[in-house]
Amino acid sequence: MSTITRFLVVAVTTFLVVTSVSLAQKKPLHKSGTTMTRKVSQKVVYYCPMHPKEISLNPGKCPVCRMDLVKKKINQSPTRKERST
């Protein structure tokens, strides 16, 4: 194997490993079906009215359209999934 090919294989493998690890650590805050996919200790989140999947724990601007994020209260009661475990 040439040096360039070996370098490309190592670089691509490293990129894929780092990307996979970082994506595995991110846990979504949005609802998936009828249960929350992550416990949320916050009582308020902020979302974009035009892009409801854009959620933040702090007020600010939507990263997609730059509109002001709107406050939304979260239900603090445990979901069915959390009660059963």
Backbone atoms as SQL, in Angstrom:
CREATE TABLE atoms (id INTEGER PRIMARY KEY, chain TEXT, resi INTEGER, resn TEXT, atom TEXT, x REAL, y REAL, z REAL);
INSERT INTO atoms VALUES
  (1, 'A', 1, 'MET', 'N', 0.846, -1.179, 0.000),
  (2, 'A', 1, 'MET', 'CA', 0.000, 0.000, 0.000),
  (3, 'A', 1, 'MET', 'C', 0.891, 1.241, 0.000),
  (4, 'A', 2, 'SER', 'N', 0.525, 2.199, -0.802),
  (5, 'A', 2, 'SER', 'CA', 1.339, 3.407, -0.849),
  (6, 'A', 2, 'SER', 'C', 1.099, 4.257, 0.401),
  (7, 'A', 3, 'THR', 'N', 1.981, 5.191, 0.631),
  (8, 'A', 3, 'THR', 'CA', 1.902, 6.055, 1.805),
  (9, 'A', 3, 'THR', 'C', 0.643, 6.917, 1.777),
  (10, 'A', 4, 'ILE', 'N', 0.280, 7.422, 0.613),
  (11, 'A', 4, 'ILE', 'CA', -0.916, 8.265, 0.486),
  (12, 'A', 4, 'ILE', 'C', -2.171, 7.450, 0.778),
  (13, 'A', 5, 'THR', 'N', -2.246, 6.254, 0.235),
  (14, 'A', 5, 'THR', 'CA', -3.415, 5.396, 0.470),
  (15, 'A', 5, 'THR', 'C', -3.523, 5.042, 1.945),
  (16, 'A', 6, 'ARG', 'N', -2.409, 4.711, 2.558),
  (17, 'A', 6, 'ARG', 'CA', -2.404, 4.364, 3.976),
  (18, 'A', 6, 'ARG', 'C', -2.862, 5.565, 4.814),
  (19, 'A', 7, 'PHE', 'N', -2.393, 6.764, 4.497),
  (20, 'A', 7, 'PHE', 'CA', -2.787, 7.981, 5.192),
  (21, 'A', 7, 'PHE', 'C', -4.291, 8.218, 5.053),
  (22, 'A', 8, 'LEU', 'N', -4.825, 8.053, 3.836),
  (23, 'A', 8, 'LEU', 'CA', -6.258, 8.260, 3.619),
  (24, 'A', 8, 'LEU', 'C', -7.098, 7.264, 4.409),
  (25, 'A', 9, 'VAL', 'N', -6.675, 6.023, 4.458),
  (26, 'A', 9, 'VAL', 'CA', -7.412, 5.006, 5.214),
  (27, 'A', 9, 'VAL', 'C', -7.423, 5.356, 6.698),
  (28, 'A', 10, 'VAL', 'N', -6.277, 5.758, 7.233),
  (29, 'A', 10, 'VAL', 'CA', -6.203, 6.137, 8.648),
  (30, 'A', 10, 'VAL', 'C', -7.039, 7.379, 8.915),
  (31, 'A', 11, 'ALA', 'N', -6.978, 8.375, 8.031),
  (32, 'A', 11, 'ALA', 'CA', -7.736, 9.610, 8.227),
  (33, 'A', 11, 'ALA', 'C', -9.240, 9.357, 8.194),
  (34, 'A', 12, 'VAL', 'N', -9.705, 8.581, 7.235),
  (35, 'A', 12, 'VAL', 'CA', -11.143, 8.298, 7.123),
  (36, 'A', 12, 'VAL', 'C', -11.611, 7.471, 8.317),
  (37, 'A', 13, 'THR', 'N', -10.831, 6.485, 8.719),
  (38, 'A', 13, 'THR', 'CA', -11.198, 5.671, 9.876),
  (39, 'A', 13, 'THR', 'C', -11.269, 6.517, 11.144),
  (40, 'A', 14, 'THR', 'N', -10.299, 7.387, 11.343),
  (41, 'A', 14, 'THR', 'CA', -10.307, 8.271, 12.507),
  (42, 'A', 14, 'THR', 'C', -11.523, 9.175, 12.494),
  (43, 'A', 15, 'PHE', 'N', -11.832, 9.747, 11.341),
  (44, 'A', 15, 'PHE', 'CA', -13.006, 10.617, 11.212),
  (45, 'A', 15, 'PHE', 'C', -14.278, 9.864, 11.569),
  (46, 'A', 16, 'LEU', 'N', -14.440, 8.650, 11.054),
  (47, 'A', 16, 'LEU', 'CA', -15.650, 7.871, 11.323),
  (48, 'A', 16, 'LEU', 'C', -15.766, 7.508, 12.807),
  (49, 'A', 17, 'VAL', 'N', -14.671, 7.163, 13.434),
  (50, 'A', 17, 'VAL', 'CA', -14.705, 6.810, 14.858),
  (51, 'A', 17, 'VAL', 'C', -15.071, 8.030, 15.697),
  (52, 'A', 18, 'VAL', 'N', -14.427, 9.162, 15.437),
  (53, 'A', 18, 'VAL', 'CA', -14.715, 10.378, 16.207),
  (54, 'A', 18, 'VAL', 'C', -16.160, 10.813, 16.001),
  (55, 'A', 19, 'THR', 'N', -16.647, 10.777, 14.770),
  (56, 'A', 19, 'THR', 'CA', -18.032, 11.158, 14.477),
  (57, 'A', 19, 'THR', 'C', -19.009, 10.223, 15.179),
  (58, 'A', 20, 'SER', 'N', -18.757, 8.937, 15.121),
  (59, 'A', 20, 'SER', 'CA', -19.654, 7.968, 15.765),
  (60, 'A', 20, 'SER', 'C', -19.714, 8.176, 17.269),
  (61, 'A', 21, 'VAL', 'N', -18.578, 8.409, 17.890),
  (62, 'A', 21, 'VAL', 'CA', -18.547, 8.614, 19.344),
  (63, 'A', 21, 'VAL', 'C', -19.288, 9.894, 19.714),
  (64, 'A', 22, 'SER', 'N', -19.053, 10.966, 18.959),
  (65, 'A', 22, 'SER', 'CA', -19.712, 12.230, 19.311),
  (66, 'A', 22, 'SER', 'C', -21.217, 12.152, 19.085),
  (67, 'A', 23, 'LEU', 'N', -21.662, 11.465, 18.039),
  (68, 'A', 23, 'LEU', 'CA', -23.102, 11.319, 17.800),
  (69, 'A', 23, 'LEU', 'C', -23.746, 10.405, 18.839),
  (70, 'A', 24, 'ALA', 'N', -23.023, 9.413, 19.302),
  (71, 'A', 24, 'ALA', 'CA', -23.570, 8.493, 20.306),
  (72, 'A', 24, 'ALA', 'C', -23.772, 9.191, 21.641),
  (73, 'A', 25, 'GLN', 'N', -22.984, 10.231, 21.927),
  (74, 'A', 25, 'GLN', 'CA', -23.098, 10.939, 23.191),
  (75, 'A', 25, 'GLN', 'C', -24.215, 11.959, 23.197),
  (76, 'A', 26, 'LYS', 'N', -24.671, 12.399, 22.040),
  (77, 'A', 26, 'LYS', 'CA', -25.746, 13.385, 21.984),
  (78, 'A', 26, 'LYS', 'C', -27.070, 12.677, 22.188),
  (79, 'A', 27, 'LYS', 'N', -27.868, 13.203, 23.107),
  (80, 'A', 27, 'LYS', 'CA', -29.172, 12.623, 23.388),
  (81, 'A', 27, 'LYS', 'C', -30.218, 13.669, 23.058),
  (82, 'A', 28, 'PRO', 'N', -31.169, 13.334, 22.196),
  (83, 'A', 28, 'PRO', 'CA', -32.158, 14.327, 21.793),
  (84, 'A', 28, 'PRO', 'C', -33.101, 14.720, 22.924),
  (85, 'A', 29, 'LEU', 'N', -33.582, 15.956, 22.864),
  (86, 'A', 29, 'LEU', 'CA', -34.552, 16.445, 23.832),
  (87, 'A', 29, 'LEU', 'C', -35.979, 16.366, 23.310),
  (88, 'A', 30, 'HIS', 'N', -36.145, 16.094, 22.030),
  (89, 'A', 30, 'HIS', 'CA', -37.486, 16.093, 21.457),
  (90, 'A', 30, 'HIS', 'C', -38.216, 14.790, 21.768),
  (91, 'A', 31, 'LYS', 'N', -39.514, 14.835, 21.598),
  (92, 'A', 31, 'LYS', 'CA', -40.324, 13.651, 21.854),
  (93, 'A', 31, 'LYS', 'C', -40.179, 12.665, 20.705),
  (94, 'A', 32, 'SER', 'N', -40.188, 11.392, 21.028),
  (95, 'A', 32, 'SER', 'CA', -40.147, 10.335, 20.036),
  (96, 'A', 32, 'SER', 'C', -41.399, 9.488, 20.271),
  (97, 'A', 33, 'GLY', 'N', -42.409, 9.660, 19.450),
  (98, 'A', 33, 'GLY', 'CA', -43.664, 8.969, 19.670),
  (99, 'A', 33, 'GLY', 'C', -44.372, 9.555, 20.870),
  (100, 'A', 34, 'THR', 'N', -44.713, 8.702, 21.854),
  (101, 'A', 34, 'THR', 'CA', -45.434, 9.186, 23.027),
  (102, 'A', 34, 'THR', 'C', -44.553, 9.298, 24.261),
  (103, 'A', 35, 'THR', 'N', -43.266, 8.932, 24.166),
  (104, 'A', 35, 'THR', 'CA', -42.399, 8.994, 25.343),
  (105, 'A', 35, 'THR', 'C', -41.227, 9.917, 25.082),
  (106, 'A', 36, 'MET', 'N', -40.718, 10.506, 26.144),
  (107, 'A', 36, 'MET', 'CA', -39.527, 11.340, 26.018),
  (108, 'A', 36, 'MET', 'C', -38.325, 10.426, 25.843),
  (109, 'A', 37, 'THR', 'N', -37.402, 10.821, 24.979),
  (110, 'A', 37, 'THR', 'CA', -36.224, 9.996, 24.756),
  (111, 'A', 37, 'THR', 'C', -35.127, 10.288, 25.766),
  (112, 'A', 38, 'ARG', 'N', -35.299, 11.316, 26.577),
  (113, 'A', 38, 'ARG', 'CA', -34.300, 11.668, 27.584),
  (114, 'A', 38, 'ARG', 'C', -34.995, 12.362, 28.740),
  (115, 'A', 39, 'LYS', 'N', -34.573, 12.054, 29.959),
  (116, 'A', 39, 'LYS', 'CA', -35.105, 12.771, 31.104),
  (117, 'A', 39, 'LYS', 'C', -34.630, 14.208, 31.035),
  (118, 'A', 40, 'VAL', 'N', -35.523, 15.128, 31.267),
  (119, 'A', 40, 'VAL', 'CA', -35.183, 16.543, 31.231),
  (120, 'A', 40, 'VAL', 'C', -35.468, 17.134, 32.598),
  (121, 'A', 41, 'SER', 'N', -34.462, 17.712, 33.223),
  (122, 'A', 41, 'SER', 'CA', -34.650, 18.298, 34.540),
  (123, 'A', 41, 'SER', 'C', -35.087, 19.757, 34.437),
  (124, 'A', 42, 'GLN', 'N', -34.990, 20.346, 33.261),
  (125, 'A', 42, 'GLN', 'CA', -35.404, 21.727, 33.058),
  (126, 'A', 42, 'GLN', 'C', -36.922, 21.802, 32.970),
  (127, 'A', 43, 'LYS', 'N', -37.494, 22.927, 33.410),
  (128, 'A', 43, 'LYS', 'CA', -38.926, 23.118, 33.307),
  (129, 'A', 43, 'LYS', 'C', -39.307, 23.859, 32.038),
  (130, 'A', 44, 'VAL', 'N', -38.320, 24.505, 31.389),
  (131, 'A', 44, 'VAL', 'CA', -38.597, 25.324, 30.220),
  (132, 'A', 44, 'VAL', 'C', -37.560, 25.021, 29.135),
  (133, 'A', 45, 'VAL', 'N', -38.018, 24.921, 27.904),
  (134, 'A', 45, 'VAL', 'CA', -37.126, 24.869, 26.749),
  (135, 'A', 45, 'VAL', 'C', -37.573, 25.946, 25.774),
  (136, 'A', 46, 'TYR', 'N', -36.736, 26.268, 24.849),
  (137, 'A', 46, 'TYR', 'CA', -37.038, 27.272, 23.839),
  (138, 'A', 46, 'TYR', 'C', -36.974, 26.595, 22.473),
  (139, 'A', 47, 'TYR', 'N', -37.958, 26.899, 21.605),
  (140, 'A', 47, 'TYR', 'CA', -38.006, 26.279, 20.288),
  (141, 'A', 47, 'TYR', 'C', -38.313, 27.333, 19.240),
  (142, 'A', 48, 'CYS', 'N', -38.031, 26.996, 17.986),
  (143, 'A', 48, 'CYS', 'CA', -38.313, 27.893, 16.871),
  (144, 'A', 48, 'CYS', 'C', -39.707, 27.584, 16.328),
  (145, 'A', 49, 'PRO', 'N', -40.578, 28.587, 16.172),
  (146, 'A', 49, 'PRO', 'CA', -41.914, 28.336, 15.631),
  (147, 'A', 49, 'PRO', 'C', -41.881, 27.804, 14.189),
  (148, 'A', 50, 'MET', 'N', -40.856, 28.185, 13.430),
  (149, 'A', 50, 'MET', 'CA', -40.749, 27.722, 12.044),
  (150, 'A', 50, 'MET', 'C', -40.035, 26.377, 11.927),
  (151, 'A', 51, 'HIS', 'N', -39.194, 26.060, 12.897),
  (152, 'A', 51, 'HIS', 'CA', -38.424, 24.813, 12.900),
  (153, 'A', 51, 'HIS', 'C', -38.544, 24.177, 14.279),
  (154, 'A', 52, 'PRO', 'N', -39.680, 23.536, 14.604),
  (155, 'A', 52, 'PRO', 'CA', -39.934, 23.018, 15.953),
  (156, 'A', 52, 'PRO', 'C', -38.905, 22.002, 16.452),
  (157, 'A', 53, 'LYS', 'N', -38.132, 21.416, 15.561),
  (158, 'A', 53, 'LYS', 'CA', -37.109, 20.464, 16.005),
  (159, 'A', 53, 'LYS', 'C', -35.869, 21.169, 16.535),
  (160, 'A', 54, 'GLU', 'N', -35.760, 22.470, 16.281),
  (161, 'A', 54, 'GLU', 'CA', -34.646, 23.254, 16.817),
  (162, 'A', 54, 'GLU', 'C', -34.992, 23.645, 18.254),
  (163, 'A', 55, 'ILE', 'N', -34.349, 23.005, 19.232),
  (164, 'A', 55, 'ILE', 'CA', -34.666, 23.193, 20.647),
  (165, 'A', 55, 'ILE', 'C', -33.415, 23.629, 21.386),
  (166, 'A', 56, 'SER', 'N', -33.599, 24.536, 22.348),
  (167, 'A', 56, 'SER', 'CA', -32.491, 25.018, 23.167),
  (168, 'A', 56, 'SER', 'C', -32.945, 25.135, 24.616),
  (169, 'A', 57, 'LEU', 'N', -32.013, 25.013, 25.527),
  (170, 'A', 57, 'LEU', 'CA', -32.324, 25.206, 26.938),
  (171, 'A', 57, 'LEU', 'C', -32.222, 26.671, 27.334),
  (172, 'A', 58, 'ASN', 'N', -31.713, 27.503, 26.430),
  (173, 'A', 58, 'ASN', 'CA', -31.530, 28.929, 26.688),
  (174, 'A', 58, 'ASN', 'C', -32.234, 29.752, 25.614),
  (175, 'A', 59, 'PRO', 'N', -32.702, 30.953, 25.949),
  (176, 'A', 59, 'PRO', 'CA', -33.296, 31.807, 24.924),
  (177, 'A', 59, 'PRO', 'C', -32.229, 32.221, 23.915),
  (178, 'A', 60, 'GLY', 'N', -32.674, 32.555, 22.718),
  (179, 'A', 60, 'GLY', 'CA', -31.726, 32.971, 21.688),
  (180, 'A', 60, 'GLY', 'C', -32.390, 32.994, 20.331),
  (181, 'A', 61, 'LYS', 'N', -31.602, 32.738, 19.304),
  (182, 'A', 61, 'LYS', 'CA', -32.067, 32.755, 17.924),
  (183, 'A', 61, 'LYS', 'C', -31.997, 31.349, 17.345),
  (184, 'A', 62, 'CYS', 'N', -32.899, 31.070, 16.407),
  (185, 'A', 62, 'CYS', 'CA', -32.889, 29.797, 15.687),
  (186, 'A', 62, 'CYS', 'C', -31.636, 29.759, 14.801),
  (187, 'A', 63, 'PRO', 'N', -30.880, 28.657, 14.840),
  (188, 'A', 63, 'PRO', 'CA', -29.687, 28.586, 14.012),
  (189, 'A', 63, 'PRO', 'C', -30.002, 28.480, 12.516),
  (190, 'A', 64, 'VAL', 'N', -31.232, 28.118, 12.174),
  (191, 'A', 64, 'VAL', 'CA', -31.604, 27.968, 10.774),
  (192, 'A', 64, 'VAL', 'C', -32.094, 29.284, 10.182),
  (193, 'A', 65, 'CYS', 'N', -33.087, 29.926, 10.837),
  (194, 'A', 65, 'CYS', 'CA', -33.721, 31.114, 10.255),
  (195, 'A', 65, 'CYS', 'C', -33.476, 32.401, 11.042),
  (196, 'A', 66, 'ARG', 'N', -32.783, 32.309, 12.188),
  (197, 'A', 66, 'ARG', 'CA', -32.445, 33.455, 13.025),
  (198, 'A', 66, 'ARG', 'C', -33.660, 34.120, 13.691),
  (199, 'A', 67, 'MET', 'N', -34.825, 33.461, 13.724),
  (200, 'A', 67, 'MET', 'CA', -35.977, 33.979, 14.457),
  (201, 'A', 67, 'MET', 'C', -35.736, 33.783, 15.948),
  (202, 'A', 68, 'ASP', 'N', -36.402, 34.601, 16.786),
  (203, 'A', 68, 'ASP', 'CA', -36.312, 34.428, 18.232),
  (204, 'A', 68, 'ASP', 'C', -36.940, 33.105, 18.635),
  (205, 'A', 69, 'LEU', 'N', -36.285, 32.384, 19.551),
  (206, 'A', 69, 'LEU', 'CA', -36.843, 31.144, 20.071),
  (207, 'A', 69, 'LEU', 'C', -37.967, 31.471, 21.048),
  (208, 'A', 70, 'VAL', 'N', -38.982, 30.598, 21.095),
  (209, 'A', 70, 'VAL', 'CA', -40.172, 30.799, 21.919),
  (210, 'A', 70, 'VAL', 'C', -40.112, 29.842, 23.103),
  (211, 'A', 71, 'LYS', 'N', -40.512, 30.336, 24.279),
  (212, 'A', 71, 'LYS', 'CA', -40.490, 29.534, 25.502),
  (213, 'A', 71, 'LYS', 'C', -41.598, 28.486, 25.462),
  (214, 'A', 72, 'LYS', 'N', -41.264, 27.276, 25.946),
  (215, 'A', 72, 'LYS', 'CA', -42.244, 26.193, 26.044),
  (216, 'A', 72, 'LYS', 'C', -41.995, 25.464, 27.349),
  (217, 'A', 73, 'LYS', 'N', -43.050, 25.283, 28.138),
  (218, 'A', 73, 'LYS', 'CA', -42.926, 24.543, 29.392),
  (219, 'A', 73, 'LYS', 'C', -42.982, 23.059, 29.105),
  (220, 'A', 74, 'ILE', 'N', -42.211, 22.284, 29.883),
  (221, 'A', 74, 'ILE', 'CA', -42.148, 20.833, 29.715),
  (222, 'A', 74, 'ILE', 'C', -42.917, 20.168, 30.839),
  (223, 'A', 75, 'ASN', 'N', -43.671, 19.132, 30.504),
  (224, 'A', 75, 'ASN', 'CA', -44.377, 18.340, 31.506),
  (225, 'A', 75, 'ASN', 'C', -43.352, 17.548, 32.306),
  (226, 'A', 76, 'GLN', 'N', -43.351, 17.696, 33.621),
  (227, 'A', 76, 'GLN', 'CA', -42.359, 17.061, 34.479),
  (228, 'A', 76, 'GLN', 'C', -42.776, 15.674, 34.965),
  (229, 'A', 77, 'SER', 'N', -43.996, 15.231, 34.670),
  (230, 'A', 77, 'SER', 'CA', -44.411, 13.911, 35.135),
  (231, 'A', 77, 'SER', 'C', -43.683, 12.828, 34.348),
  (232, 'A', 78, 'PRO', 'N', -43.358, 11.713, 34.993),
  (233, 'A', 78, 'PRO', 'CA', -42.637, 10.648, 34.295),
  (234, 'A', 78, 'PRO', 'C', -43.497, 10.035, 33.192),
  (235, 'A', 79, 'THR', 'N', -42.842, 9.601, 32.140),
  (236, 'A', 79, 'THR', 'CA', -43.555, 8.977, 31.023),
  (237, 'A', 79, 'THR', 'C', -43.830, 7.503, 31.333),
  (238, 'A', 80, 'ARG', 'N', -44.639, 6.892, 30.512),
  (239, 'A', 80, 'ARG', 'CA', -44.942, 5.465, 30.691),
  (240, 'A', 80, 'ARG', 'C', -43.675, 4.634, 30.668),
  (241, 'A', 81, 'LYS', 'N', -42.758, 4.982, 29.771),
  (242, 'A', 81, 'LYS', 'CA', -41.512, 4.231, 29.636),
  (243, 'A', 81, 'LYS', 'C', -40.681, 4.325, 30.920),
  (244, 'A', 82, 'GLU', 'N', -40.614, 5.520, 31.515),
  (245, 'A', 82, 'GLU', 'CA', -39.840, 5.722, 32.733),
  (246, 'A', 82, 'GLU', 'C', -40.501, 5.044, 33.938),
  (247, 'A', 83, 'ARG', 'N', -41.822, 5.009, 33.993),
  (248, 'A', 83, 'ARG', 'CA', -42.530, 4.379, 35.117),
  (249, 'A', 83, 'ARG', 'C', -42.299, 2.876, 35.143),
  (250, 'A', 84, 'SER', 'N', -42.203, 2.269, 33.953),
  (251, 'A', 84, 'SER', 'CA', -42.102, 0.816, 33.884),
  (252, 'A', 84, 'SER', 'C', -40.697, 0.309, 34.215),
  (253, 'A', 85, 'THR', 'N', -39.700, 1.198, 34.223),
  (254, 'A', 85, 'THR', 'CA', -38.333, 0.737, 34.491),
  (255, 'A', 85, 'THR', 'C', -37.933, 0.990, 35.905);
